[in-house]
Amino acid sequence: MNLTNQTVLITGATSGIGLNLAIELHKLGNQVIICGRRQERLAELAAQHPGLATRVCDVSEAAQRESLAAWATATYPSLNVLVNNAGFMQLHDLTQALDSEKITAEITTDLIAPIHLGSLLAVHLAQQPTAAIINVTSGLAFTPLASMPVYCAAKAGLHSFCLSLRYQLRDTAVRVFEIVPPAVHTEFSQVGGYDISNDNAMNVNDFVQEVLRVLAQDQYEVGIGIAEGLRQQKDALFGALNP
């Protein structure tokens, strides 16, 4: 994948992995469009990074996903890269009855939204000379952390979807990448009042540089850092992750 002169839409890009990836791609000379729920934060980022385009969008809402896709393709006809990065993670005690609305919210953001948004843009992307859909899953899609079962299950579903999407788009211009992060030091790791990351968590800047490297090499499914071990040795590592 060429990392310059692309038009890139990144969801969940007002902080963490999404924001750092957006900034690096912006520096490389790409037209980068970021979306998130906070208008004030988007305005702040646009002021800090001239040329960075923004759009308010809550990807958990189907109508807002449809509006985003229509606006992005009309405003940026050269749009050729979608990065489904937005994520939502919660702790759940499976010995107790769960709140169905919380489950639905988590699955919608982590699984339904990237599937739907990708489908909304698939025809447009296929008409570009080169294009890519980049789905951010998790090492926990392969070796789940039992305290976050819904997030892990949703990311596992997204991994499976990537395989089908890559197969169905194999004769088009669209390449499908799956980026598999480890624990990364961002505000996303703050869950339920405590930090789920640890001393092995990866620096977000190091993570983004590694992502750019694997994209440039057209590696379509890659675990970054220790997530590669989670991807390849899931059965052996489940016991270590969940003592």
Protein Blocks (a to p, Z undefined) as FASTA:
>chain_A
ZZehiacddehilgcjllmmmmmmmmnopacddddfblklmmmmmmmmghiacddddfkb
mklmmmmmmmmmmmmmmbcbdcdfbccdddddfkbccdfklmmmmmmmmmmmmmmmmmmm
mmmmmmpmbdcdddddbfklmmccfklmmlmmmmmmmmmmmmmmmmmmmmmmbdcddddd
dddddfklpgghiafbdfkbccfklmmmmmmmmmmnopabdcehjllmmmmmmmmmmmmm
mZZ
